[in-house]
């Protein structure tokens, strides 16, 4: 009896050993995706995780993508791009402007009143990545997707109904260009990543912020301020550029079939998917403010035109800066506008 049990144990071990190679090969690669937003936020919950699931399914289980939300791999949001370059993370999602000045051509899409449709602008951004920026500004990483969020809204502790109401406001801004715009409009810009907004508001470090409606539920913004200003018309006050990139060496080292699965779900497909989701999620974000009884100001066309005129020096300065870098700033603006129009904006 004992001999039979020993034989069964040996057989089981041999059987397990024989299966080991096939079990190991079922999952050949694990990638770590790092980003700054909390898990319930729109981007991780409705964009990054569904994207990863589609890629994993396409590989038949050979690929596993692990999600590290809210900077759980360490560091602060401005470090994300370097984490991808250095291999601290395999994939990162970040706001491009969190590293000011490093990706100057990308800033063209953040200029005041540049964006029309978020989807058209995102596809324009992605096309510029594929035709220019991947081999230029982003040569140290593999770009998986580039997009922008929906129309930027001013959220503050007092109403903004005209340009003059910006004076004296301390407003958090996400990027260099957007902060320059806030300053030109009369506000005092305070640069900080999005996760820092609630504490900054509660401590009085800022009196408001500019972000799209979509992300307001993740930081419970409608409980922290009760005035929100929207811009009517075809052009938004601003948007911010968002990018998902991968460590270049890691991407190049992947088996061809896994690389193909990632490629199939990335690029223009990811750009369109991500921007549409973020735009759609503006609606429930706004609804929370409405339900709370907050004051939502919709500027008239005449007042929007005044904001646009007041913002023009930001564009002029940016053009001069680009010219100093050897880039034709006006031509780049014209190219960005033509690409947005091409994609339906």
Buried (B, 14 or more C-beta within 10 A) or exposed (E): EEEEEEEEEEEEEEEEEEEEEEEEEEBBBEBBBBBBBBEEBBBBBBBBBBBBEBBBEBBEEBBBBBBBBBBEBEBEBBBBBBBBBEEBBBBBBBBBBBBBEBBBBBBBBBBBBBBBBBBBBBBBBBBBBBEBBBEBBBEEBBBBBBBBBBBBBBBBBBBBBBBEBBEEBBBBBBBBBBBBBBBBBBBBBBBBBBBBBBEBBEEEBBBBBBBBBBBBBBBEBBBBBBBBBBBEBEBBBBBBBBBBBBBBEBBEEBEEEBBEBBBEBBBBBBBBBBBBBBBBBBEEBBEBBEEEEBBBBEBEEEBBEBBBEBBEBBBEBBBEBBEEEEBEBEEBBEBBBEBBEEBEB
